[in-house]
Amino acid sequence: MDLNELNEFIKTDEGVSWLEEQKKPLLQNRDNLLTELKSTSSKLSETEQRLVQTENGLSEERHAMSKLLIDDALTALLKKAGVFDQLLETTAKSIKERYALTVKADGNNRQAVGMNDDNEIALVDLVDHWSKLNEAKQVIENRNTGGGAQGSSYNSRMTTTNNANLSNEQLVKMTEAEFTQWKQSLLNKQG
């Protein structure tokens, strides 16, 4: 049958019937594929929802782990090192940023670590290293105060702000001598 004969044939009742019979399996396959696609799409949507829930749960766990292993542990280590209570939060934040503290996972074990000179270092060792730096000495209590007298060298700014609740801005503006006097006054109050 050539193309002209086929065109004439499908115009007849017998040709229309034959054409419909040819389309039936194709339409059935289409319907089956659409049903499978809807089912797969529904399963994919459920899987995506579970994935989002799992990611949210993992994010919450990472945050909790970070708070426990970095924030809480760092604060405890800084207190143990003798950092003034009023400066703990600022000092911890500075150390976290400077040393890029993260939680390292090794199987079931988790450990807070930071980077020091391109070397990974445990949090305990990092705080020990940091506490020996000159910058740390400015925020660490001098526990060997001895019995020396302070004298009356407080300037007018120190006498008006001689309290434990100085802002970070006020602390930064102090000279080293003023800071040392402020630090000593806190130690005397705590003593």
N, CA and C atoms as an extended XYZ file, in Angstrom:
573
Properties=species:S:1:pos:R:3:atomname:S:1:resname:S:1:resid:I:1 pbc="F F F"
N         0.851       -1.162        0.000 N   MET     1
C         0.000        0.000        0.000 CA  MET     1
C         0.903        1.233        0.000 C   MET     1
N         0.658        2.154       -0.933 N   ASP     2
C         1.442        3.379       -0.949 CA  ASP     2
C         0.751        4.454       -0.107 C   ASP     2
N         1.318        5.613       -0.014 N   LEU     3
C         0.835        6.677        0.857 CA  LEU     3
C        -0.555        7.150        0.460 C   LEU     3
N        -0.821        7.278       -0.803 N   ASN     4
C        -2.149        7.707       -1.265 CA  ASN     4
C        -3.210        6.681       -0.905 C   ASN     4
N        -2.891        5.420       -1.084 N   GLU     5
C        -3.849        4.365       -0.751 CA  GLU     5
C        -4.109        4.335        0.766 C   GLU     5
N        -3.048        4.560        1.550 N   LEU     6
C        -3.198        4.574        3.004 CA  LEU     6
C        -4.078        5.739        3.446 C   LEU     6
N        -3.883        6.903        2.834 N   ASN     7
C        -4.717        8.055        3.158 CA  ASN     7
C        -6.176        7.778        2.849 C   ASN     7
N        -6.433        7.137        1.764 N   GLU     8
C        -7.811        6.795        1.378 CA  GLU     8
C        -8.383        5.737        2.315 C   GLU     8
N        -7.549        4.757        2.693 N   PHE     9
C        -8.004        3.669        3.553 CA  PHE     9
C        -8.423        4.170        4.934 C   PHE     9
N        -7.637        5.091        5.546 N   ILE    10
C        -7.976        5.538        6.900 CA  ILE    10
C        -9.185        6.455        6.936 C   ILE    10
N        -9.683        6.838        5.756 N   LYS    11
C       -10.913        7.627        5.695 CA  LYS    11
C       -12.139        6.732        5.712 C   LYS    11
N       -11.932        5.479        5.481 N   THR    12
C       -13.059        4.544        5.476 CA  THR    12
C       -13.325        4.070        6.897 C   THR    12
N       -14.514        3.486        7.113 N   ASP    13
C       -14.862        2.947        8.438 CA  ASP    13
C       -13.889        1.861        8.855 C   ASP    13
N       -13.529        1.015        7.925 N   GLU    14
C       -12.588       -0.058        8.227 CA  GLU    14
C       -11.211        0.524        8.596 C   GLU    14
N       -10.776        1.584        7.923 N   GLY    15
C        -9.489        2.232        8.191 CA  GLY    15
C        -9.488        2.935        9.551 C   GLY    15
N       -10.616        3.607        9.869 N   VAL    16
C       -10.738        4.276       11.165 CA  VAL    16
C       -10.685        3.235       12.280 C   VAL    16
N       -11.368        2.133       12.089 N   SER    17
C       -11.374        1.056       13.077 CA  SER    17
C        -9.959        0.493       13.256 C   SER    17
N        -9.287        0.244       12.139 N   TRP    18
C        -7.913       -0.265       12.191 CA  TRP    18
C        -6.989        0.727       12.910 C   TRP    18
N        -7.114        2.027       12.623 N   LEU    19
C        -6.298        3.064       13.235 CA  LEU    19
C        -6.542        3.124       14.752 C   LEU    19
N        -7.794        3.004       15.161 N   GLU    20
C        -8.136        3.005       16.594 CA  GLU    20
C        -7.503        1.807       17.295 C   GLU    20
N        -7.486        0.664       16.649 N   GLU    21
C        -6.877       -0.541       17.225 CA  GLU    21
C        -5.365       -0.339       17.400 C   GLU    21
N        -4.764        0.373       16.468 N   GLN    22
C        -3.320        0.644       16.553 CA  GLN    22
C        -3.005        1.617       17.705 C   GLN    22
N        -3.912        2.554       17.978 N   LYS    23
C        -3.694        3.556       19.027 CA  LYS    23
C        -3.936        2.994       20.427 C   LYS    23
N        -4.792        1.988       20.572 N   LYS    24
C        -5.147        1.450       21.893 CA  LYS    24
C        -3.930        1.054       22.718 C   LYS    24
N        -2.989        0.246       22.218 N   PRO    25
C        -1.845       -0.131       23.054 CA  PRO    25
C        -0.968        1.084       23.407 C   PRO    25
N        -0.877        2.025       22.479 N   LEU    26
C        -0.074        3.219       22.757 CA  LEU    26
C        -0.712        4.063       23.858 C   LEU    26
N        -2.035        4.229       23.787 N   LEU    27
C        -2.747        4.990       24.812 CA  LEU    27
C        -2.676        4.281       26.162 C   LEU    27
N        -2.762        2.952       26.134 N   GLN    28
C        -2.663        2.178       27.372 CA  GLN    28
C        -1.273        2.348       27.997 C   GLN    28
N        -0.232        2.296       27.166 N   ASN    29
C         1.140        2.523       27.660 CA  ASN    29
C         1.284        3.927       28.240 C   ASN    29
N         0.710        4.909       27.560 N   ARG    30
C         0.757        6.287       28.043 CA  ARG    30
C         0.102        6.382       29.415 C   ARG    30
N        -1.098        5.791       29.567 N   ASP    31
C        -1.804        5.837       30.838 CA  ASP    31
C        -1.018        5.134       31.951 C   ASP    31
N        -0.420        3.987       31.622 N   ASN    32
C         0.406        3.267       32.605 CA  ASN    32
C         1.612        4.109       33.028 C   ASN    32
N         2.267        4.743       32.066 N   LEU    33
C         3.432        5.580       32.368 CA  LEU    33
C         3.036        6.796       33.211 C   LEU    33
N         1.895        7.403       32.929 N   LEU    34
C         1.421        8.544       33.718 CA  LEU    34
C         1.123        8.127       35.156 C   LEU    34
N         0.521        6.953       35.311 N   THR    35
C         0.230        6.444       36.659 CA  THR    35
C         1.531        6.207       37.427 C   THR    35
N         2.517        5.589       36.750 N   GLU    36
C         3.817        5.350       37.382 CA  GLU    36
C         4.498        6.668       37.734 C   GLU    36
N         4.407        7.640       36.834 N   LEU    37
C         5.022        8.943       37.066 CA  LEU    37
C         4.409        9.630       38.278 C   LEU    37
N         3.077        9.583       38.399 N   LYS    38
C         2.419       10.178       39.565 CA  LYS    38
C         2.854        9.484       40.847 C   LYS    38
N         2.935        8.163       40.815 N   SER    39
C         3.352        7.403       41.988 CA  SER    39
C         4.799        7.746       42.367 C   SER    39
N         5.660        7.773       41.372 N   THR    40
C         7.069        8.104       41.608 CA  THR    40
C         7.209        9.533       42.105 C   THR    40
N         6.443       10.427       41.535 N   SER    41
C         6.477       11.830       41.952 CA  SER    41
C         6.039       11.968       43.407 C   SER    41
N         5.017       11.233       43.786 N   SER    42
C         4.540       11.262       45.167 CA  SER    42
C         5.608       10.721       46.115 C   SER    42
N         6.247        9.610       45.723 N   LYS    43
C         7.309        9.032       46.548 CA  LYS    43
C         8.497        9.986       46.637 C   LYS    43
N         8.811       10.640       45.521 N   LEU    44
C         9.917       11.593       45.502 CA  LEU    44
C         9.619       12.774       46.418 C   LEU    44
N         8.387       13.243       46.386 N   SER    45
C         7.995       14.356       47.246 CA  SER    45
C         8.122       13.966       48.722 C   SER    45
N         7.675       12.766       49.064 N   GLU    46
C         7.804       12.285       50.445 CA  GLU    46
C         9.273       12.165       50.846 C   GLU    46
N        10.083       11.665       49.923 N   THR    47
C        11.515       11.521       50.185 CA  THR    47
C        12.164       12.889       50.368 C   THR    47
N        11.789       13.848       49.544 N   GLU    48
C        12.325       15.200       49.673 CA  GLU    48
C        11.937       15.803       51.022 C   GLU    48
N        10.700       15.570       51.448 N   GLN    49
C        10.258       16.086       52.750 CA  GLN    49
C        11.073       15.450       53.877 C   GLN    49
N        11.295       14.141       53.792 N   ARG    50
C        12.098       13.465       54.803 CA  ARG    50
C        13.531       13.977       54.790 C   ARG    50
N        14.038       14.247       53.594 N   LEU    51
C        15.391       14.779       53.472 CA  LEU    51
C        15.499       16.152       54.126 C   LEU    51
N        14.523       17.014       53.890 N   VAL    52
C        14.512       18.344       54.505 CA  VAL    52
C        14.434       18.206       56.030 C   VAL    52
N        13.571       17.318       56.516 N   GLN    53
C        13.462       17.100       57.962 CA  GLN    53
C        14.774       16.579       58.546 C   GLN    53
N        15.418       15.666       57.822 N   THR    54
C        16.696       15.116       58.276 CA  THR    54
C        17.770       16.193       58.299 C   THR    54
N        17.815       17.017       57.255 N   GLU    55
C        18.795       18.108       57.201 CA  GLU    55
C        18.562       19.104       58.336 C   GLU    55
N        17.298       19.409       58.611 N   ASN    56
C        16.982       20.311       59.729 CA  ASN    56
C        17.419       19.707       61.057 C   ASN    56
N        17.158       18.422       61.226 N   GLY    57
C        17.573       17.733       62.446 CA  GLY    57
C        19.087       17.721       62.599 C   GLY    57
N        19.793       17.455       61.502 N   LEU    58
C        21.261       17.455       61.549 CA  LEU    58
C        21.803       18.846       61.857 C   LEU    58
N        21.169       19.849       61.289 N   SER    59
C        21.587       21.227       61.546 CA  SER    59
C        21.411       21.562       63.026 C   SER    59
N        20.286       21.165       63.604 N   GLU    60
C        20.051       21.398       65.029 CA  GLU    60
C        21.080       20.646       65.876 C   GLU    60
N        21.395       19.413       65.480 N   GLU    61
C        22.386       18.624       66.216 CA  GLU    61
C        23.766       19.263       66.120 C   GLU    61
N        24.127       19.737       64.918 N   ARG    62
C        25.424       20.404       64.757 CA  ARG    62
C        25.499       21.647       65.637 C   ARG    62
N        24.412       22.407       65.663 N   HIS    63
C        24.373       23.614       66.483 CA  HIS    63
C        24.532       23.259       67.963 C   HIS    63
N        23.792       22.244       68.411 N   ALA    64
C        23.881       21.813       69.813 CA  ALA    64
C        25.279       21.290       70.126 C   ALA    64
N        25.844       20.533       69.203 N   MET    65
C        27.193       19.991       69.395 CA  MET    65
C        28.212       21.130       69.449 C   MET    65
N        28.053       22.103       68.581 N   SER    66
C        28.948       23.257       68.558 CA  SER    66
C        28.848       24.042       69.860 C   SER    66
N        27.624       24.234       70.338 N   LYS    67
C        27.440       24.965       71.595 CA  LYS    67
C        28.104       24.223       72.748 C   LYS    67
N        27.907       22.930       72.778 N   LEU    68
C        28.459       22.124       73.873 CA  LEU    68
C        29.981       22.023       73.780 C   LEU    68
N        30.491       21.651       72.610 N   LEU    69
C        31.921       21.381       72.479 CA  LEU    69
C        32.770       22.618       72.237 C   LEU    69
N        32.161       23.673       71.703 N   ILE    70
C        32.951       24.884       71.471 CA  ILE    70
C        32.587       25.957       72.483 C   ILE    70
N        31.355       26.444       72.448 N   ASP    71
C        30.975       27.582       73.288 CA  ASP    71
C        31.131       27.282       74.777 C   ASP    71
N        30.486       26.223       75.232 N   ASP    72
C        30.525       25.905       76.665 CA  ASP    72
C        31.931       25.505       77.118 C   ASP    72
N        32.591       24.669       76.322 N   ALA    73
C        33.936       24.228       76.691 CA  ALA    73
C        34.922       25.392       76.655 C   ALA    73
N        34.814       26.244       75.649 N   LEU    74
C        35.714       27.394       75.555 CA  LEU    74
C        35.522       28.330       76.744 C   LEU    74
N        34.278       28.592       77.089 N   THR    75
C        34.009       29.457       78.243 CA  THR    75
C        34.594       28.852       79.519 C   THR    75
N        34.418       27.556       79.706 N   ALA    76
C        34.964       26.889       80.899 CA  ALA    76
C        36.493       26.962       80.905 C   ALA    76
N        37.112       26.745       79.756 N   LEU    77
C        38.575       26.799       79.682 CA  LEU    77
C        39.093       28.218       79.923 C   LEU    77
N        38.372       29.211       79.407 N   LEU    78
C        38.784       30.597       79.628 CA  LEU    78
C        38.634       30.989       81.094 C   LEU    78
N        37.552       30.520       81.729 N   LYS    79
C        37.391       30.775       83.172 CA  LYS    79
C        38.539       30.145       83.942 C   LYS    79
N        38.864       28.911       83.584 N   LYS    80
C        39.949       28.194       84.258 CA  LYS    80
C        41.286       28.908       84.049 C   LYS    80
N        41.456       29.520       82.860 N   ALA    81
C        42.689       30.265       82.566 CA  ALA    81
C        42.735       31.587       83.317 C   ALA    81
N        41.581       32.027       83.862 N   GLY    82
C        41.554       33.238       84.663 CA  GLY    82
C        41.058       34.477       83.949 C   GLY    82
N        40.366       34.310       82.827 N   VAL    83
C        39.822       35.469       82.118 CA  VAL    83
C        38.732       36.102       82.983 C   VAL    83
N        38.744       37.440       83.045 N   PHE    84
C        37.722       38.149       83.810 CA  PHE    84
C        36.334       37.757       83.312 C   PHE    84
N        35.410       37.542       84.241 N   ASP    85
C        34.046       37.160       83.884 CA  ASP    85
C        33.415       38.142       82.910 C   ASP    85
N        33.687       39.433       83.105 N   GLN    86
C        33.091       40.461       82.254 CA  GLN    86
C        33.612       40.393       80.822 C   GLN    86
N        34.719       39.743       80.607 N   LEU    87
C        35.342       39.685       79.285 CA  LEU    87
C        35.249       38.303       78.639 C   LEU    87
N        34.595       37.372       79.303 N   LEU    88
C        34.515       36.005       78.783 CA  LEU    88
C        33.859       35.940       77.401 C   LEU    88
N        32.695       36.560       77.260 N   GLU    89
C        31.953       36.471       76.001 CA  GLU    89
C        32.743       37.070       74.838 C   GLU    89
N        33.286       38.258       75.041 N   THR    90
C        34.052       38.929       73.988 CA  THR    90
C        35.315       38.150       73.648 C   THR    90
N        35.985       37.656       74.666 N   THR    91
C        37.219       36.892       74.452 CA  THR    91
C        36.923       35.593       73.716 C   THR    91
N        35.868       34.898       74.119 N   ALA    92
C        35.498       33.641       73.456 CA  ALA    92
C        35.178       33.890       71.980 C   ALA    92
N        34.425       34.937       71.709 N   LYS    93
C        34.068       35.264       70.324 CA  LYS    93
C        35.322       35.548       69.504 C   LYS    93
N        36.229       36.293       70.071 N   SER    94
C        37.487       36.628       69.390 CA  SER    94
C        38.299       35.369       69.088 C   SER    94
N        38.385       34.473       70.037 N   ILE    95
C        39.149       33.235       69.852 CA  ILE    95
C        38.477       32.347       68.809 C   ILE    95
N        37.153       32.238       68.863 N   LYS    96
C        36.421       31.417       67.880 CA  LYS    96
C        36.710       31.893       66.459 C   LYS    96
N        36.690       33.210       66.259 N   GLU    97
C        36.921       33.756       64.918 CA  GLU    97
C        38.398       33.635       64.515 C   GLU    97
N        39.273       33.984       65.419 N   ARG    98
C        40.701       33.999       65.093 CA  ARG    98
C        41.225       32.606       64.749 C   ARG    98
N        40.804       31.610       65.506 N   TYR    99
C        41.321       30.260       65.318 CA  TYR    99
C        40.359       29.342       64.549 C   TYR    99
N        39.285       29.906       64.010 N   ALA   100
C        38.318       29.151       63.188 CA  ALA   100
C        37.930       27.828       63.859 C   ALA   100
N        37.376       27.943       65.058 N   LEU   101
C        37.011       26.752       65.817 CA  LEU   101
C        35.882       25.986       65.136 C   LEU   101
N        36.027       24.675       65.091 N   THR   102
C        35.010       23.794       64.521 CA  THR   102
C        34.973       22.507       65.347 C   THR   102
N        33.961       21.702       65.060 N   VAL   103
C        33.860       20.396       65.696 CA  VAL   103
C        34.326       19.357       64.685 C   VAL   103
N        35.300       18.577       65.087 N   LYS   104
C        35.841       17.522       64.226 CA  LYS   104
C        35.196       16.201       64.637 C   LYS   104
N        34.689       15.470       63.655 N   ALA   105
C        34.045       14.192       63.931 CA  ALA   105
C        34.956       13.054       63.489 C   ALA   105
N        35.066       12.061       64.355 N   ASP   106
C        35.819       10.843       64.045 CA  ASP   106
C        34.992        9.679       64.581 C   ASP   106
N        34.145        9.136       63.728 N   GLY   107
C        33.226        8.093       64.183 CA  GLY   107
C        32.259        8.672       65.196 C   GLY   107
N        32.183        8.067       66.361 N   ASN   108
C        31.309        8.574       67.417 CA  ASN   108
C        31.970        9.664       68.256 C   ASN   108
N        33.241        9.897       68.052 N   ASN   109
C        33.974       10.895       68.830 CA  ASN   109
C        33.874       12.267       68.176 C   ASN   109
N        33.663       13.293       69.004 N   ARG   110
C        33.611       14.682       68.546 CA  ARG   110
C        34.599       15.475       69.377 C   ARG   110
N        35.301       16.393       68.720 N   GLN   111
C        36.301       17.185       69.424 CA  GLN   111
C        36.334       18.580       68.824 C   GLN   111
N        36.423       19.578       69.696 N   ALA   112
C        36.570       20.961       69.244 CA  ALA   112
C        38.024       21.194       68.880 C   ALA   112
N        38.235       21.735       67.684 N   VAL   113
C        39.586       22.021       67.212 CA  VAL   113
C        39.616       23.393       66.560 C   VAL   113
N        40.807       23.927       66.463 N   GLY   114
C        41.006       25.201       65.784 CA  GLY   114
C        42.264       25.127       64.943 C   GLY   114
N        42.484       26.174       64.175 N   MET   115
C        43.669       26.228       63.325 CA  MET   115
C        44.644       27.250       63.898 C   MET   115
N        45.888       26.832       64.071 N   ASN   116
C        46.940       27.716       64.543 CA  ASN   116
C        48.139       27.522       63.616 C   ASN   116
N        48.472       28.553       62.872 N   ASP   117
C        49.583       28.480       61.919 CA  ASP   117
C        49.421       27.275       60.985 C   ASP   117
N        48.247       27.116       60.410 N   ASP   118
C        47.923       26.029       59.474 CA  ASP   118
C        48.009       24.642       60.091 C   ASP   118
N        48.032       24.563       61.412 N   ASN   119
C        48.025       23.274       62.106 CA  ASN   119
C        46.746       23.156       62.917 C   ASN   119
N        46.138       21.981       62.835 N   GLU   120
C        44.949       21.732       63.640 CA  GLU   120
C        45.386       21.481       65.075 C   GLU   120
N        44.658       22.111       66.011 N   ILE   121
C        45.034       22.009       67.417 CA  ILE   121
C        43.766       21.831       68.256 C   ILE   121
N        43.832       20.952       69.241 N   ALA   122
C        42.694       20.703       70.125 CA  ALA   122
C        42.393       21.962       70.930 C   ALA   122
N        41.145       22.141       71.308 N   LEU   123
C        40.713       23.339       72.009 CA  LEU   123
C        41.497       23.569       73.301 C   LEU   123
N        41.720       22.532       74.063 N   VAL   124
C        42.457       22.665       75.333 CA  VAL   124
C        43.858       23.213       75.060 C   VAL   124
N        44.532       22.655       74.072 N   ASP   125
C        45.880       23.104       73.740 CA  ASP   125
C        45.859       24.509       73.157 C   ASP   125
N        44.827       24.815       72.404 N   LEU   126
C        44.709       26.130       71.797 CA  LEU   126
C        44.562       27.210       72.872 C   LEU   126
N        43.700       26.977       73.861 N   VAL   127
C        43.512       27.952       74.944 CA  VAL   127
C        44.801       28.079       75.750 C   VAL   127
N        45.496       26.973       75.962 N   ASP   128
C        46.778       27.026       76.664 CA  ASP   128
C        47.768       27.888       75.873 C   ASP   128
N        47.850       27.685       74.574 N   HIS   129
C        48.721       28.491       73.702 CA  HIS   129
C        48.320       29.966       73.769 C   HIS   129
N        47.028       30.228       73.621 N   TRP   130
C        46.517       31.603       73.620 CA  TRP   130
C        46.817       32.308       74.946 C   TRP   130
N        46.668       31.601       76.059 N   SER   131
C        46.844       32.227       77.377 CA  SER   131
C        48.270       32.703       77.615 C   SER   131
N        49.212       32.234       76.819 N   LYS   132
C        50.608       32.648       76.969 CA  LYS   132
C        50.945       33.865       76.110 C   LYS   132
N        50.003       34.287       75.240 N   LEU   133
C        50.232       35.447       74.378 CA  LEU   133
C        50.066       36.737       75.170 C   LEU   133
N        50.731       37.797       74.730 N   ASN   134
C        50.628       39.102       75.402 CA  ASN   134
C        49.190       39.603       75.437 C   ASN   134
N        48.446       39.405       74.349 N   GLU   135
C        47.064       39.882       74.315 CA  GLU   135
C        46.207       39.222       75.388 C   GLU   135
N        46.518       37.990       75.719 N   ALA   136
C        45.750       37.275       76.735 CA  ALA   136
C        46.000       37.843       78.121 C   ALA   136
N        47.194       38.313       78.350 N   LYS   137
C        47.545       38.840       79.670 CA  LYS   137
C        46.709       40.059       80.037 C   LYS   137
N        46.152       40.724       79.029 N   GLN   138
C        45.313       41.895       79.290 CA  GLN   138
C        43.930       41.516       79.832 C   GLN   138
N        43.491       40.295       79.588 N   VAL   139
C        42.151       39.895       80.010 CA  VAL   139
C        42.162       38.795       81.069 C   VAL   139
N        43.364       38.397       81.480 N   ILE   140
C        43.487       37.345       82.496 CA  ILE   140
C        43.821       37.983       83.830 C   ILE   140
N        43.133       37.522       84.870 N   GLU   141
C        43.372       38.023       86.224 CA  GLU   141
C        44.803       37.728       86.636 C   GLU   141
N        45.412       38.685       87.279 N   ASN   142
C        46.733       38.474       87.838 CA  ASN   142
C        46.526       37.846       89.207 C   ASN   142
N        46.785       36.576       89.320 N   ARG   143
C        46.501       35.864       90.571 CA  ARG   143
C        47.609       36.028       91.592 C   ARG   143
N        48.720       36.597       91.184 N   ASN   144
C        49.823       36.846       92.118 CA  ASN   144
C        49.841       38.335       92.436 C   ASN   144
N        48.814       38.805       93.133 N   THR   145
C        48.696       40.234       93.400 CA  THR   145
C        49.625       40.685       94.518 C   THR   145
N        50.065       39.809       95.351 N   GLY   146
C        50.975       40.176       96.431 CA  GLY   146
C        50.333       41.160       97.380 C   GLY   146
N        51.160       41.883       98.126 N   GLY   147
C        50.620       42.806       99.112 CA  GLY   147
C        50.929       44.245       98.775 C   GLY   147
N        51.304       44.528       97.556 N   GLY   148
C        51.696       45.888       97.190 CA  GLY   148
C        50.545       46.863       97.275 C   GLY   148
N        50.865       48.093       97.611 N   ALA   149
C        49.842       49.137       97.712 CA  ALA   149
C        49.586       49.723       96.342 C   ALA   149
N        48.344       50.156       96.143 N   GLN   150
C        47.986       50.735       94.860 CA  GLN   150
C        48.301       52.208       94.793 C   GLN   150
N        48.289       52.862       95.870 N   GLY   151
C        48.500       54.304       95.845 CA  GLY   151
C        47.226       55.005       95.421 C   GLY   151
N        47.361       56.287       95.110 N   SER   152
C        46.161       57.056       94.756 CA  SER   152
C        46.268       57.589       93.339 C   SER   152
N        46.679       56.751       92.386 N   SER   153
C        46.904       57.212       91.018 CA  SER   153
C        45.689       57.055       90.105 C   SER   153
N        44.522       56.749       90.649 N   TYR   154
C        43.327       56.645       89.800 CA  TYR   154
C        43.012       58.012       89.222 C   TYR   154
N        42.827       58.082       87.938 N   ASN   155
C        42.434       59.371       87.365 CA  ASN   155
C        40.923       59.532       87.482 C   ASN   155
N        40.420       60.677       87.087 N   SER   156
C        38.997       60.954       87.295 CA  SER   156
C        38.109       59.993       86.510 C   SER   156
N        38.532       59.569       85.330 N   ARG   157
C        37.705       58.638       84.553 CA  ARG   157
C        37.616       57.296       85.266 C   ARG   157
N        38.692       56.829       85.848 N   MET   158
C        38.680       55.549       86.536 CA  MET   158
C        37.804       55.593       87.774 C   MET   158
N        37.806       56.708       88.515 N   THR   159
C        37.003       56.747       89.731 CA  THR   159
C        35.523       56.782       89.405 C   THR   159
N        35.146       57.333       88.261 N   THR   160
C        33.721       57.371       87.916 CA  THR   160
C        33.267       56.078       87.247 C   THR   160
N        34.204       55.310       86.685 N   THR   161
C        33.816       54.067       86.012 CA  THR   161
C        34.424       52.855       86.682 C   THR   161
N        34.804       52.991       87.922 N   ASN   162
C        35.461       51.899       88.624 CA  ASN   162
C        34.427       50.867       89.072 C   ASN   162
N        33.873       50.154       88.102 N   ASN   163
C        32.955       49.079       88.429 CA  ASN   163
C        33.185       47.927       87.476 C   ASN   163
N        32.585       46.804       87.783 N   ALA   164
C        32.823       45.586       87.006 CA  ALA   164
C        32.080       45.577       85.679 C   ALA   164
N        31.153       46.480       85.458 N   ASN   165
C        30.301       46.423       84.276 CA  ASN   165
C        30.678       47.444       83.215 C   ASN   165
N        31.939       47.603       82.966 N   LEU   166
C        32.370       48.513       81.914 CA  LEU   166
C        32.050       47.901       80.558 C   LEU   166
N        31.707       48.738       79.602 N   SER   167
C        31.439       48.229       78.258 CA  SER   167
C        32.758       47.917       77.575 C   SER   167
N        32.682       47.133       76.521 N   ASN   168
C        33.888       46.806       75.760 CA  ASN   168
C        34.517       48.073       75.204 C   ASN   168
N        33.687       49.027       74.807 N   GLU   169
C        34.188       50.290       74.263 CA  GLU   169
C        34.987       51.045       75.325 C   GLU   169
N        34.480       51.072       76.546 N   GLN   170
C        35.197       51.746       77.628 CA  GLN   170
C        36.532       51.047       77.913 C   GLN   170
N        36.504       49.722       77.877 N   LEU   171
C        37.727       48.965       78.139 CA  LEU   171
C        38.774       49.211       77.061 C   LEU   171
N        38.338       49.295       75.816 N   VAL   172
C        39.263       49.516       74.709 CA  VAL   172
C        39.895       50.898       74.794 C   VAL   172
N        39.160       51.885       75.267 N   LYS   173
C        39.662       53.257       75.341 CA  LYS   173
C        40.641       53.475       76.494 C   LYS   173
N        40.718       52.539       77.415 N   MET   174
C        41.601       52.690       78.567 CA  MET   174
C        43.061       52.563       78.141 C   MET   174
N        43.900       53.273       78.830 N   THR   175
C        45.340       53.059       78.660 CA  THR   175
C        45.686       51.768       79.384 C   THR   175
N        46.899       51.284       79.151 N   GLU   176
C        47.303       50.048       79.810 CA  GLU   176
C        47.330       50.219       81.328 C   GLU   176
N        47.763       51.375       81.773 N   ALA   177
C        47.815       51.628       83.225 CA  ALA   177
C        46.405       51.659       83.809 C   ALA   177
N        45.479       52.312       83.108 N   GLU   178
C        44.090       52.358       83.586 CA  GLU   178
C        43.484       50.963       83.626 C   GLU   178
N        43.779       50.172       82.589 N   PHE   179
C        43.249       48.817       82.551 CA  PHE   179
C        43.816       47.993       83.702 C   PHE   179
N        45.085       48.127       83.940 N   THR   180
C        45.716       47.385       85.028 CA  THR   180
C        45.101       47.780       86.366 C   THR   180
N        44.840       49.067       86.553 N   GLN   181
C        44.210       49.533       87.790 CA  GLN   181
C        42.792       48.985       87.912 C   GLN   181
N        42.061       49.009       86.804 N   TRP   182
C        40.693       48.478       86.811 CA  TRP   182
C        40.715       46.997       87.142 C   TRP   182
N        41.641       46.288       86.519 N   LYS   183
C        41.770       44.852       86.765 CA  LYS   183
C        42.106       44.595       88.234 C   LYS   183
N        43.013       45.378       88.783 N   GLN   184
C        43.407       45.198       90.175 CA  GLN   184
C        42.238       45.484       91.114 C   GLN   184
N        41.436       46.508       90.770 N   SER   185
C        40.284       46.829       91.629 CA  SER   185
C        39.273       45.673       91.623 C   SER   185
N        39.100       45.008       90.482 N   LEU   186
C        38.212       43.846       90.432 CA  LEU   186
C        38.760       42.719       91.299 C   LEU   186
N        40.048       42.512       91.216 N   LEU   187
C        40.650       41.460       92.030 CA  LEU   187
C        40.492       41.752       93.513 C   LEU   187
N        40.666       43.020       93.890 N   ASN   188
C        40.503       43.388       95.294 CA  ASN   188
C        39.068       43.171       95.763 C   ASN   188
N        38.093       43.477       94.871 N   LYS   189
C        36.683       43.263       95.231 CA  LYS   189
C        36.380       41.785       95.382 C   LYS   189
N        36.975       40.946       94.514 N   GLN   190
C        36.712       39.519       94.549 CA  GLN   190
C        37.451       38.845       95.700 C   GLN   190
N        38.582       39.459       96.105 N   GLY   191
C        39.458       38.877       97.117 CA  GLY   191
C        38.793       38.763       98.433 C   GLY   191
